[in-house]
């Protein structure tokens, strides 16, 4: 391969292989719904250059998420912020409210004429830990179901009397001596009724007897 052809290739590779000009962590880990911080270091002479943070495994196709200005003020775009510290030759990137889909290859970069400088950083996202509220929610739901079942049992116990089964004692036939008492009581009641009807009949016969006497 001609040497002139190798020069552009080497120059393109230098965009992220020159560790002496910009360095960063190889891997950064964060928790879901949390935040992570990436600190990239650059060598002296790059203080006034713009720094950026981009996403994408392919260097030329990565999407710049946030970029510094000519000052050291923090710049924030959506959930990502960047701040340059020229005195310490570092710029810091912060990603907030992390999601599982944030896991990817990112780049710390310095904008310059020609091919920018950059170093890849792999970002991984771990699932968020289970909180006490989430842990206590399961027993609460279980207790709620238990309460519902107990309420159903209580509701079944408080059914109307018409739907309740008769106790065994109520279904037993009456004792034999009760029949004799009832028969005796019924006989006396019948005699009482006859005694009450007898005067009424004699009363109705009195006028007829009197009328006959008057006729005589």
C-alpha angles and dihedrals in degrees: 000000000000115000092235089061092052095055096069090046093051091045091052092049091050088067090084106008102068099096093176092068101042131007136175142166117293094220133014123190128203139176124244111264088013133092139250135201128214121194118198123192126210131187126251116285097046098080097110096042121102117257125207145182118219136178129224138079093241112075099216094042100047116124117235108230099181138001135192125242128226089278133062094250118128116257120204130192118180106308097345129081134179132196130183123216106192095181093059093034091234137116123200128213121198125193117194137193090022121209131196089248090062090077107111146103114293134181135223104211145178119211115228141148111292115001116006123235117248146162125201123240123190113217119200126186123209123203115266115260118254110262127218091253091056091045094049093046093074096056089045091055091046091050090049091055090048090051091050091052091048090049088052090051091049090048089052090050091052096055115141116275091247090065096044120097116251114252115252092250092058091053095053116103116252118266116269094245089060089065091057092049091049091048093049092046090049091051092052090048090053092050090050091053092051091051090052093050095048098071090047091058092046089050091055090049095051096075092050091051091048092049091052091051091051092051090053 
